[in-house]
């Protein structure tokens, strides 16, 4: 299983990414390790605000590329409509 996810950083910015292990990846972002994204290192703690599951890494990559092109307002609308189950 692969995930496309959106994190909200401490400074209220949004970060998009993809992974095969969502919990581990969020922990990496929050740890500030060398495996975390440079963007989130100074903006921790981060909080998961959105995710989607995909069967293939290719589909997750396509979704990540699509959403990264969006303006912040459209990303915020996606996040606002999302409800964790």
ABEGO torsion letter per residue (X at the ends): XBBBBBBBBAAGBBBBBBBABAAAAAAAAAAGBAABBAAAAAAOBBBBABBBBBABAAAAAAAAAAAAABBAAAAAAAAAABBBX
